[in-house]
Amino acid sequence: MTFANSTVVVTGASAGNGRATARAFAKRGARVALIARGEAGLKAAQEECLALGARQAIAVPCDMADAEAVDAAAERIRDELGPIDVWVNNAMVSVFARTWDIKASEFRRVVEVNLLGTVYGTLAALRQMRPRNSGVIVQIGSTLAYRGIPLQAPYCSTKHGIQGFVDSLRPELLRDCPGVKVTMVQLPAINTPQFSWVRTRLPRHPQPVPPIFQPEVTAEAVVWASEHTPRELNVTGRTGLIRMLNAVAPNALEWYLARTNIDAQQTDEPIDPAHWRDNLESPADADHDHGAHGIFDSQAHRFSPEVWARTHLPLLAGVAGVAALAVVAATSRK
């Protein structure tokens, strides 16, 4: 798989899933544009992409909550790298707290970055893709797009909102410019730095709810989705299971979440609110690069069987066919 003639934009590219995704496209020779707020993270990501084989890599400082800045970033990318072929909407912020402990201004900020940032990024990409009737927009979603959990009301709200936005956009594209594709990659818990820089009012350090995966799993899923454009790609089978449980037994699922999920989203390590630095209003990687991984490497999986199976369907079909022929041959001999 190569993207040597493609211009790829990744938002939230200075750390976490965005950083790993930018690396993955760079390895395939793409021209990579990196959008984020953190200057140190952006610079390090740009250097990594060039070292890994990106044809070109530019760092574009931008707050995705600023629609005019997003448009200007897209125009700069077009001028410097050429027309945009793939746009990955990944930028996010979050607040970990009980709903009534979250300020209205904090809700607004999460919505502006996560939901409206996705909308602004999509609109900027469409301005370039629609006239050519060509391009792919990858939305980074979550299992939480289908089932909200405690302590993350703002984040869950935005992922639900992105899901509805994409559902409205798809039929419009199908009718008016079918060459432009939109796909959504639904993520499980990923080991990114966000759990060390979210705004939190919890007594203990936030953590992703196991099973946890490394951001490179996200990256490979995004690259595959950008080439094959499935409607959705679930990074684990747990997403489908949770959707089913939410459909058939929502009350039981809510009881389970109430009993287990608040503790499951915290480690045993207490935090000192006076020294906790979050990235809600300003980047946490402005003067220090945090890379792609968070602090949960020892618990994180580097492989998703579900993604492997989805991305190797021809191979699996071939193996199944050979096995079926072998069974038929054996039965005939008998």
Number of C-alpha atoms within 10 A of each C-alpha: 9 13 21 17 13 21 25 27 30 25 29 28 32 34 28 26 32 33 32 26 27 32 27 22 29 27 19 19 23 26 29 29 28 28 27 26 25 24 21 18 26 27 18 18 27 26 14 18 28 20 14 16 19 24 21 18 26 22 23 24 19 22 24 30 23 14 19 14 15 24 19 14 23 24 19 15 23 15 11 14 19 15 19 28 21 26 26 29 28 26 27 25 22 27 27 21 19 15 14 9 12 19 11 9 9 16 18 11 20 23 24 22 23 26 26 20 24 29 21 22 28 22 15 21 25 21 14 18 23 16 10 13 15 17 23 25 26 24 24 25 24 23 24 23 21 21 20 19 16 17 22 18 20 23 25 22 20 25 24 19 18 23 19 12 14 18 13 11 14 16 12 11 17 12 8 11 16 15 15 22 23 25 23 25 23 23 24 23 20 27 27 28 19 26 22 18 20 20 23 24 17 18 15 17 18 26 23 20 15 15 13 20 25 25 27 24 21 27 21 19 23 28 22 16 22 24 13 13 20 14 14 15 23 20 27 20 13 15 21 13 12 17 17 13 15 17 13 11 11 15 12 12 17 17 11 11 16 13 11 12 16 17 15 14 20 18 14 11 10 12 16 10 13 6 7 13 15 19 20 18 12 12 21 23 20 18 11 13 18 20 22 24 21 20 14 17 14 8 13 20 17 13 14 16 11 15 19 15 12 15 17 11 11 11 11 13 11 11 12 12 12 12 12 12 12 12 11 12 11 10 9 8 6 6
